[in-house]
């Protein structure tokens, strides 16, 4: 295979700008008067970067804050969001990019209420909201029905079959409102995330996120609200899907990973390769490997290149994957991993270290390509998808950060070959800020209280202007960052 024949023809960059993942480098699409609000012009510059990296599609989540009954009244904030996203779709198309949006159809409102499809009133609301947003965003090229996280239901007899049936009905609505769209069926999790046995069984659950999460936290022992389905349960769900797959529209692809866990391996719900190969016989398949490029909670520069390339090689060896998704919650910061993810989709056989040095040479100049090796020292924050190639001692990491600082302080971005967004110089400044913080935390006697305050101000101060997310994770992120190397 040559670079001119991409291995994964569909290469999607998924920006998750939900209210619980907002930060200084994410797109604020909900609060126009708060910092970091993105306009259509911001997306245009971002798309120029994605295209130069090698992506073919921009992907976003129709976030629960917009998937709200009040949207049916076409209030100002909902109409504003719809208008910007229509401009975003047009801007992507002008640059040769496709647009895909996904939605967990029963997670409603910023409080994450889980509507029950086996309740007639809830089902009618789901249908109305789905139709409304498919009509508002009818220019999208791909519409994905996503099982949940958050989302799902185990009340009133809901299980994996409920999700399959709901997805069938919602795809009918999509094609009524947007006949040219492709549809995608998500199988995320221990198929399917949050439906039936996969969701924590909270006695008397009222469908609220808070009650279900509190119940899971108070269980003995405490457990996660999802990822509870065992391999036998995943088998039942996938066997049912295989039986009903012919009922789905002809243009429906399936998002399916190599394993049924949050990290797309076989540690929780079992190995998925048997089903990957079977689904691929009749449908296009896409990898929706959420955590391979970036985790959640703590925002910082990532260096996950070996895992990115090895995962694409694993998928290629298993079945003829058509597409792969790469996620970010920091699209104005995670340039290296995004670049690597697009390149891995084109040619998984490339050497990740060479790609890392190549990226740094293209941004900072050949004399600073060593940054491509040094940036591995940023991958030291345990989080979702954290599988570092090496474990750094505090002393080794400290020396690496000092060298990163020396390179970045002397580097210029005047000859940068890539149209980085927001700008190559801003990218250099952001990396330098993180390198100095990491150096401080790995050095003697760091003032962790001051570091936490500085991290909050630089990274998470948007929450001084907008409501805290329903899961309140920003505070935990600041705490975790400040205690790095403790």
C-alpha positions in Angstrom: 0.0 0.0 0.0 1.3 3.5 -0.9 0.5 6.8 0.7 -1.6 7.5 -2.4 -3.9 4.6 -1.6 -5.3 5.4 1.9 -5.9 2.3 4.1 -8.9 4.0 5.8 -10.8 6.0 3.2 -13.0 7.7 5.8 -10.9 9.5 8.4 -13.0 11.4 10.9 -11.9 14.0 13.5 -14.5 14.0 16.3 -14.6 17.2 18.4 -16.6 16.5 21.6 -17.6 20.0 22.8 -20.2 18.8 25.3 -20.6 21.0 28.4 -18.6 18.6 30.7 -15.5 18.8 28.5 -15.2 22.5 28.0 -11.8 24.1 28.4 -9.7 26.8 26.9 -8.9 24.8 23.8 -12.3 23.4 23.1 -15.2 24.8 21.1 -17.7 26.6 23.2 -20.9 26.1 21.2 -23.4 26.7 24.0 -22.6 29.9 25.7 -22.1 32.8 23.2 -21.2 35.4 25.9 -18.6 33.2 27.6 -15.0 32.7 26.6 -13.9 30.4 23.8 -17.1 30.7 21.8 -16.4 29.5 18.2 -17.9 31.1 15.2 -18.2 29.7 11.7 -15.0 31.5 10.8 -13.1 29.6 13.6 -14.3 26.4 12.1 -13.2 27.4 8.7 -9.6 27.8 10.0 -9.9 24.6 11.9 -11.1 22.7 8.8 -8.1 24.1 6.8 -5.9 22.4 9.4 -7.9 19.1 9.4 -7.7 18.9 5.6 -3.9 19.6 5.6 -3.4 16.8 8.2 -5.3 14.3 6.0 -8.8 14.0 7.5 -11.8 13.5 5.3 -14.6 14.2 7.8 -15.6 16.5 10.7 -17.7 14.8 13.4 -19.6 16.2 16.3 -22.1 15.2 19.0 -25.5 16.7 19.0 -25.0 17.5 22.7 -27.8 16.9 25.2 -27.9 20.7 26.1 -29.3 21.2 22.6 -31.3 18.0 22.5 -33.9 19.5 24.8 -37.7 19.9 24.6 -37.2 23.7 24.5 -35.5 23.3 21.1 -38.9 22.4 19.6 -40.0 26.0 20.5 -37.0 27.3 18.4 -35.8 29.5 21.1 -32.8 31.9 20.5 -30.0 29.7 21.8 -31.2 26.6 19.8 -31.8 28.6 16.6 -28.3 30.2 17.0 -26.6 26.8 17.4 -28.5 25.4 14.4 -27.5 28.4 12.3 -23.9 28.1 13.2 -23.8 24.4 12.6 -25.4 24.9 9.2 -22.6 27.3 8.3 -20.1 24.8 9.7 -21.5 22.2 7.4 -21.2 24.5 4.4 -17.7 25.5 5.3 -16.6 21.9 5.6 -18.1 21.0 2.2 -16.3 24.0 0.6 -13.1 22.4 1.8 -13.9 18.9 0.6 -14.7 17.6 4.1 -17.8 15.5 5.0 -19.8 16.2 8.2 -21.2 13.7 10.5 -23.1 14.1 13.7 -24.0 11.5 16.2 -26.6 11.5 18.9 -27.6 9.3 21.9 -31.3 9.6 21.2 -32.6 9.3 24.7 -30.2 11.5 26.7 -32.1 14.8 27.0 -31.2 18.2 28.3 -28.2 19.6 30.1 -29.2 17.6 33.2 -28.9 14.3 31.1 -32.3 12.9 31.7 -32.6 9.4 30.2 -35.9 9.1 28.4 -37.5 5.6 28.2 -38.5 4.5 24.7 -41.0 2.1 26.3 -42.8 5.0 27.8 -45.2 6.4 25.1 -44.7 10.0 26.1 -40.9 9.7 26.2 -40.9 7.9 22.9 -42.9 10.6 21.3 -40.5 13.3 22.6 -37.5 11.3 21.3 -39.1 11.2 17.9 -40.0 14.9 17.8 -36.5 15.9 18.9 -34.8 13.5 16.4 -37.0 14.9 13.6 -36.4 18.5 14.6 -32.6 18.2 14.6 -32.4 16.1 11.4 -34.5 18.8 9.7 -32.3 21.6 11.2 -29.1 19.9 10.2 -30.2 18.3 6.9 -27.0 19.2 5.2 -25.0 16.6 7.2 -23.5 13.8 5.2 -23.7 11.1 7.9 -26.0 10.8 10.8 -25.1 8.3 13.5 -27.4 6.7 16.1 -25.2 6.4 19.1 -26.3 4.1 22.0 -25.2 6.3 24.8 -22.7 7.4 27.4 -24.6 9.2 28.6 -27.8 7.5 27.6 -29.5 4.2 27.5 -32.3 2.7 29.6 -33.1 -0.4 31.6 -36.6 0.6 32.8 -39.9 -0.9 31.6 -38.2 -3.8 29.9 -35.6 -1.8 27.9 -32.6 -3.7 26.8 -30.3 -4.1 23.7 -33.3 -4.9 21.6 -34.9 -1.6 22.5 -31.9 0.2 21.1 -31.9 -1.7 17.9 -35.6 -1.1 17.3 -35.3 2.6 18.2 -32.3 3.0 15.9 -34.4 1.5 13.0 -37.2 3.9 13.6 -35.0 7.0 14.0 -33.1 6.2 10.8 -36.4 6.3 9.0 -36.9 9.8 10.3 -33.4 10.8 9.2 -33.9 9.7 5.7 -37.3 11.5 5.5 -35.7 14.8 6.5 -32.3 14.2 4.8 -32.7 11.7 2.0 -29.1 12.0 0.8 -27.6 11.2 4.2 -25.7 8.1 5.1 -26.7 6.5 8.4 -24.4 4.9 10.9 -25.3 2.5 13.7 -23.1 2.8 16.8 -22.3 -0.3 19.0 -20.2 1.6 21.5 -19.5 -0.3 24.7 -20.5 -3.7 25.9 -23.1 -3.6 23.2 -24.8 -1.4 23.6 -23.6 1.1 26.1 -26.2 1.9 28.7 -29.0 -0.4 27.5 -30.4 -3.2 29.6 -27.8 -5.1 31.6 -25.0 -2.8 30.6 -26.5 0.0 32.7 -26.2 0.0 36.5 -29.5 -1.3 38.0 -30.7 1.5 40.3 -33.9 0.5 42.2 -36.7 2.9 41.6 -34.6 4.9 39.1 -36.5 8.0 37.8 -34.3 8.4 34.7 -32.2 11.1 36.1 -28.4 11.1 35.8 -27.9 12.1 39.4 -30.0 9.3 40.9 -28.4 6.7 38.8 -24.9 7.9 39.4 -25.5 8.3 43.1 -26.8 4.7 43.2 -23.8 3.4 41.4 -21.4 5.3 43.7 -23.2 4.0 46.9 -23.2 0.4 45.7 -21.0 -2.1 47.6 -18.6 -2.1 46.0 -19.0 1.1 44.0 -19.3 0.6 40.3 -19.5 2.5 37.0 -22.9 3.4 35.7 -22.1 1.6 32.4 -19.6 -1.0 31.1 -21.3 -3.7 33.2 -22.2 -6.1 30.4 -20.3 -9.4 30.4 -19.1 -11.2 27.2 -22.3 -13.4 27.2 -24.4 -10.3 27.3 -22.4 -8.7 24.5 -22.9 -11.9 22.5 -26.7 -11.8 22.9 -26.7 -8.1 21.8 -24.5 -8.7 18.8 -26.4 -11.9 17.8 -29.6 -9.9 17.8 -28.0 -7.1 15.8 -26.7 -9.6 13.2 -30.2 -11.0 12.8 -31.8 -7.6 12.3 -29.0 -5.9 10.3 -30.7 -6.6 6.9 -33.6 -4.4 8.1 -31.4 -1.3 8.2 -31.3 1.1 5.3 -28.9 0.0 2.5 -26.5 2.9 3.2 -26.1 2.2 6.9 -22.6 1.6 8.1 -21.7 0.1 11.5 -19.3 1.6 14.0 -17.7 -1.4 15.7 -14.5 -1.7 17.6 -12.1 -4.7 18.1 -13.2 -5.1 21.7 -16.3 -4.3 23.8 -14.6 -2.1 26.5 -14.2 1.6 26.9 -10.7 1.3 25.4 -11.9 -0.9 22.5 -10.1 -4.0 23.9 -11.5 -7.3 25.2 -11.1 -6.6 28.9 -14.8 -5.9 29.7 -17.4 -7.1 27.2 -15.1 -9.5 25.4 -13.5 -9.8 22.0 -15.4 -8.3 19.0 -13.3 -9.5 16.1 -15.7 -12.3 15.2 -18.5 -9.7 14.8 -16.3 -7.2 13.1 -15.6 -9.7 10.3 -19.2 -10.8 10.1 -20.6 -7.3 9.9 -18.0 -6.4 7.3 -19.4 -9.0 4.9 -22.5 -6.9 4.3 -21.8 -3.4 5.7 -19.1 -0.7 5.7 -17.5 -0.7 9.1 -15.9 2.1 11.0 -13.7 2.1 14.0 -15.1 4.4 16.8 -12.1 4.0 19.1 -12.8 6.8 21.5 -9.8 6.9 23.7 -6.9 6.0 21.4 -5.9 9.6 20.7 -6.9 11.4 23.8 -8.6 10.9 27.2 -11.0 12.9 29.2 -10.8 14.9 32.4 -7.3 16.5 32.4 -6.5 18.5 29.3 -2.8 18.6 28.3 -0.6 17.9 25.3 -0.8 14.2 24.5 1.7 11.9 22.8 -0.1 8.6 22.0 1.5 8.0 18.6 2.6 4.3 19.0 -0.9 3.3 20.2 -2.6 5.3 17.4 -0.6 3.5 14.7 -0.7 0.0 16.3 -4.5 0.2 16.7 -4.9 1.1 13.0 -2.7 -1.9 12.1 -4.7 -4.2 14.3 -7.9 -3.1 12.6 -6.5 -3.5 9.2 -5.4 -7.0 10.0 -8.9 -7.9 11.3 -11.2 -6.8 8.6 -11.6 -4.3 5.7 -12.3 -1.2 7.8 -13.7 1.7 5.8 -13.2 4.4 8.4 -11.6 5.4 11.7 -12.6 8.2 14.1 -10.1 10.2 16.2 -11.5 12.1 19.2 -10.4 15.3 20.8 -11.7 17.6 23.6 -8.9 20.1 22.9 -8.9 20.8 19.1 -6.8 23.9 19.6 -4.0 22.0 21.4 -3.9 18.3 20.3 -2.4 19.0 17.0 0.3 16.3 17.1 -2.1 13.5 18.0 -4.6 14.7 15.4 -1.9 14.9 12.7 -0.7 11.4 13.7 -4.2 10.0 13.6 -4.9 11.2 10.1 -1.5 9.9 8.9 -2.2 6.5 10.6 -5.5 6.3 8.7 -3.6 6.9 5.5 -0.8 4.5 6.1 -0.7 2.5 9.4 2.8 1.2 8.6 4.5 4.5 9.1 7.0 4.8 12.0 5.2 6.8 14.8 8.5 8.3 16.0 9.3 9.4 12.5 5.9 11.0 12.2 6.4 12.8 15.5 9.7 14.2 14.4 8.2 15.1 11.0 5.4 17.1 12.6 7.8 19.1 14.8 10.1 19.8 11.9 7.2 21.0 9.8 6.0 23.3 12.6 9.2 24.5 14.4 11.9 23.8 11.8 14.3 20.9 11.2 16.6 22.1 14.0 13.8 21.4 16.5 12.6 18.0 15.2 14.0 16.4 18.5 10.8 17.8 20.1 9.1 14.9 18.5 10.9 12.6 20.8 10.8 14.8 23.8 7.1 15.3 23.7 6.6 11.7 24.8 7.3 13.0 28.3 3.9 14.8 28.2 2.2 11.4 28.3 2.4 10.9 32.0 -1.2 11.7 33.2 -3.2 8.6 34.0 -6.5 8.8 32.3 -8.9 7.1 29.9 -6.8 5.4 27.2 -3.5 5.9 29.1 -1.2 3.2 27.8 2.3 4.8 27.7 5.1 3.2 25.9 7.5 4.0 28.7 7.2 5.0 32.4 9.2 8.1 33.2 10.9 8.6 36.5 10.4 12.1 38.0 14.1 12.9 37.3 13.9 11.7 33.6 10.8 13.6 33.0 12.2 16.7 34.6 15.2 16.7 32.3 13.0 16.2 29.3 10.8 19.1 30.2 13.8 21.4 30.6 15.0 20.4 27.1 11.5 21.0 25.7 11.5 24.5 27.3 15.0 25.2 25.7 13.8 24.2 22.2 10.5 26.0 22.4 12.0 29.2 23.8 14.5 29.3 20.9 12.1 28.1 18.2 10.2 30.3 15.8 7.1 29.3 13.7 7.7 31.8 10.9 8.2 28.9 8.4 5.5 26.6 9.7 4.3 24.4 6.8 0.9 23.6 8.3 -2.1 25.9 8.7 -2.4 25.4 12.5 -5.4 26.8 14.3 -5.5 29.1 16.2 -1.9 29.8 15.0 1.5 28.1 15.1 2.8 30.8 17.5 -0.1 30.2 19.9 0.5 26.5 19.7 4.2 27.1 20.7 3.2 29.3 23.6 0.7 26.8 24.9 3.2 24.0 24.7 5.7 26.1 26.5 3.2 26.9 29.3 2.6 23.2 29.8 6.3 22.3 29.7 7.0 24.8 32.4 4.2 23.5 34.6 5.3 19.9 34.1 8.9 20.9 34.9 7.7 22.6 38.1 5.7 19.6 39.3 8.6 17.2 38.6 11.1 19.5 40.4 11.7 20.0 44.1 9.0 21.3 46.4 6.3 22.4 43.9 3.6 24.7 45.2 0.7 22.5 44.2 -1.9 24.9 45.5 -0.5 27.6 43.2 -0.3 25.1 40.3 -3.9 24.2 40.7 -5.0 27.8 40.7 -2.8 28.5 37.6 -4.2 25.4 35.8 -7.7 26.4 36.5 -7.1 30.0 35.3 -5.4 28.9 32.1 -7.4 25.8 31.2 -10.8 25.7 33.0 -11.8 29.2 33.9 -14.7 29.0 31.5 -16.5 27.5 34.4 -16.2 30.8 36.2 -18.6 32.1 33.5 -20.9 29.1 32.7 -22.7 26.5 34.8 -20.6 23.6 36.1 -21.3 20.4 34.1 -23.7 17.9 35.5 -20.9 15.5 36.4 -18.7 18.3 37.9 -15.5 16.8 36.5 -13.6 20.1 36.0 -12.7 20.3 39.7 -11.4 16.8 39.7 -9.3 17.6 36.6 -7.7 20.5 38.3 -6.9 18.4 41.4 -5.4 15.6 39.3 -3.2 17.9 37.3 -1.9 19.7 40.4 -0.9 16.4 42.0 1.1 15.1 39.1 4.4 13.6 40.3 3.2 14.0 43.9 
